[in-house]
Amino acid sequence: MNYEVIVTCAVTGAGDTVGRHPAIPVTPKQIAEAAIEAAKAGATVAHCHVRDPQTGRGSRDPALYREVVDRIRSADTDVIINLTAGMGGDLEIGPGEEPMRFGPGTDLVGGLTRLAHVEELLPEICTLDCGTLNFGDAIYVSTPAQLRAGAKRIQALGVKPELEIFDTGHLWFANQMLKEGLLDAPPLFQLCLGIPWGAPADTTTMKAMVDNLPPGAQWAGFGIGRMQMPMVAQAMLLGGHVRVGLEDNLWLDRGVHASNGSLVQRAREIVERLGGRVLTPAEGRAKLGLPARGERLLERRPVAAFV
């Protein structure tokens, strides 16, 4: 059991949730404010996607990421910044016998192109989605060649990759990249449970994944929807860290829309009722072997001032 828990808050995601919740963060200002809200509620890490401010759809525009990151870094509230690097892997196969007539949701680019904003902004953590997956009715594409190239570049940048594991084969390949020297020890894993049609959010599946983690690994786990809070308790009991947030779940209770802050508060209550405590961002950096706040940025351009 883990008594010193890192809580990550995934504040918005890229899913089609804008019309299903009254306050999904969409603009860079809203996303940064959501990350700061989560930090004030006790989150150790803020995991951020960006969205097109006009349409609300997920985006990989570096300018949007730049504004989000600059706003968070210029705030007086500390939080570890974790940026997705998963955008650009979406493939909608065409209907029936026309699979090559790709759908309008297709956004498929190479592994290094997915890292453009990471190259520029050097977040403390970025994600690396460790395999291809039937993701609902579409396909998320992340090939071994793309992953090897992405892992090598992330390693050269000095950013910590969070290895997103949606199924057991993803864990197998992540362990292979570790053997090949493409990941620095200790690795950081995120066990992503409940996404159709990946690994289900249940005790047996989470434990099977945990049993196949390499020695010394740091890991967290989460479930989506109604399984978000049960998986908070389950991950802690199995020795891991936890993730909550509006990317994964829109509800605090039946009929009650959540906020990122309220989800972090609920997770913190679970951790504390189980006898543990949530680590501060500074403690989280020490646990994960990250530089102290701002250390990597001392020789970089000053952050922008926003009003």
N, C-alpha and C positions, 0 to 999 in steps of 0.2 A: 504493500500500500504506500502511496505517495502522500506525505504530509506537507510538502512544500510545493505548491501547485502554481504553475504558470497558466493564467487565463488569457486566451486569445479571443478577441471579439472581431468577427468578420462582419463588417458594418453595412455592406450593401450588395455585393455580388454582381453578377451580370444577368441573372435570370429575369423572367417576365413577371416581376412582382410589383411593378409600379402601380398598376391599377388595382391591386389586391390589398393594398395597405395605404392608409392616408398619409404616411410620412416616410416613405422610402427615400433615403438620401440619393440625390441625382446630380446636382451641380457640385463642382469642386468644393465650394464653400460649405455646402451641406454635408458632404462626405468628410471633410476635415473636422467640422463641428461634431459629427457623429463619433469620430475617432476620439476626440477630446472628451466628449460626454462619456464614452466607454471608459476612458482612462480615469476620469474623475470618480466613476462608479467602482473602480478597482481593477480594471483590466491591465494586464502586464504588456500585452501586444495588441496592436490594431492591424488587422488584415484588410487591405484596401484594394478594391477594383475602382475603375472610373466608368462613368456613363456619359453618353452624348447628352448635353444639357437640353437639347431641343426635342429629342425623341425618347429619352430615358433608356435607350438600348445600351448594352455593354459596349465599351470602346477600348482601344489600345493607343489612343492619341497621347504621345509623350507630353504635350503641352498641358493636358488635363491632369496628368499625374504630377507634373511639376508644380502646378498650383496647389494641389492637395498636400504634397510633401512640404512645400514651403510654408503653408499655413500651419501644419502640425509642428514643424521644427521651430517656427517663430512663436509658438504658444508657450505660456508659462507652465503648462502641464506636461509632464514627461510621459512618453509611451514609446515602446519599441515599434518601429515601422516595418511592416511586412507587406510587400507589394506582390500581387499576383503577377506571374509571368505565363499564365495559361491561356491568355487570349490569343487567337490566331490558329486554333486547332479544330474549329467547328466545321463539320461536313454534313450536309443534308443530301442524302442519296435521293435521286429522282424516283418518281413513282413507277410501280409495276415493272414493266420490261424496259424502262428507260432510266436505268440507274445513273447514267452519266449526265442526265439533265439535272444538275445540282440545284437545290432549292435556294431561296433568297437569304436564308440564314447562314449560308456557307461563308466562312472567313478562314481560309487555310493558307498559312505562311510558314516559312522555315523556322527552325528552332532558334537561330540567332536573331532573326527579325522580331521574335517575341520578346527579346531582351532589350529592345531599344531604350525603353525608359529606365531599365535597371542600369544600363551602361551610363546614362546621363546622371542619374540621381543617387546611385549607390545606397539603396536602403540597407538597413541592417540584415534583413531577411528577404528573400524572394522565393516564390514557390517554383517547384519543378514537378509537373504532373507526369508520373512515372509509367505511363503506358496508354495504349489505345483502349477505348471503352465504348460500348453501346450506352450512350448517355441519353436516357429517355428515348425519343423517336429519332434522334440524330446520332452521329458518331463523333466522339472526341478523338483526334488523331495525334499521337505522340510516339513516333517510331524509335527503335533503338538507335538509329543513326542520329536523329534529331536530339535525342536525350543525351547521347555521348557528347555531341557538339555543345549543347547548352550547358551541361554540367562542367565541361572543361572551361567554358568562358566564364561562368559564374565563379568557379574556383579562382581563375586569374584575376577577377575583379575584387576578390576578398569579401564577397557577400556570402552569407550563410544560406544554403538552399534548404528549404523545407520540402521534404520529399512527400508529395501527395500520393497516397496509396488508396486506390479505389477498389482494388481486387488483389487476390493473392499473387497473381503473376507479376503485378507491379512491384510488390515487395521483393520477389525473386530477382527481378532485373535491377532494382535499386541496390540490393546486396551485391550483385555482379559489378555494378559501377564502383562500389566501394572497394571490391577486390582489385579492380583495374586502376585504382588510384585517382579516379575522377572525382571523388568526394573526400573531403578532409574529415578525419575522426575528431570527436565523435559525431556521427551523423544525427540529423534531426528529422524524424518521421511524423507525418500527420495521417492518421487512419481515418479515412472518409467513408462513413457507413450510411447506408440507406438510400443512395442515389440509384434510381432505376437505370441500368440493370447491372449494378456493381455489387459489392459486398453488402449483405443485409446488416441492419443495425440490431445486433443481438449479442448476447454474452459469448456464445460459442465462437462466433466469427471473430469478435475482437480478441478473444484469448488465443485463437489459432494464429492470428497475425502477431500478437505480442510474443508468442512462443517462438516465432521465426525471426525476430529482430536480432541484429548482431550485438555482441556483448558491448556494454557501455553506451548504447544508443540512448538519446533523449527522444521521447515520443509524446504525442498527444492524440486524442481521438475525439470524434464527434458523431452525432446522429442528426438527421434532418427531421423537421416537423415535430410531431409529438414525441419523438424519441430523443430530442435534444437533451433534456434534463436527465432522463434515465442514463444516457451515455456519459454525462458529466460524472455521475456517481460511479458508473462502471469503470471508466478510465482511471479515476483516482484509486479505486480499489485494486486495479491491476498494476498500479505503479506509474501511471502516466499523468500527463497534463491535459487540459481541457480546452474546448472551443465552443463558443456560443455566438449569437449575433443574427441580425436580420437577413443575412445571406442564406442562412440555413433554416430559419423558423420565424414566422410572423406573429406568433401568439404567445402571450404570457400565461394566460389561463383560457378556458373555454369562453369564446366570445369576447375576449379582452386582447386587443392588439398590443403587442410588445413594443418597446423601444430598445435600442442597443443598451442603454443604461440599465433598464429594468431587467434585461436578460443577464447582464453581468452581475447585478445585485443578487438575482436568484441563484446563479451559479456559485457566487461567493458564499451565500447562505448554506448551500449544500456542502461545499468544501469545509466550512467552519463547523457545521453540525456533525460532520464525520471526523472532527478532531484535527483538521488541518488548517493551513492558512494560505492566502494568496500572496505570491511574491510581488514585490514592487518591480517597476521596470529596471531599476539599478540591480536588484537581486536577480532578475531574470537574465540580464546581460551576463552577470557573473556565472550563472548556472549554464548558459549556453556558450560561454566563451566568446562573447561579443565585445567590441571596444566600448569604453565608457561613452556616455552620451556626447555626441558632437566631436569625438576624437578624430574620426576619419574625415571630418569636414573642415578642419582647421585651416587648410590651405586652399579650400574651394571658395567659390564666389559667395558673398553674403546672401542670406535668404531675403526674399522680397518682403516688404512690409505691406500688409493688407489692412483695410478698414472695413 
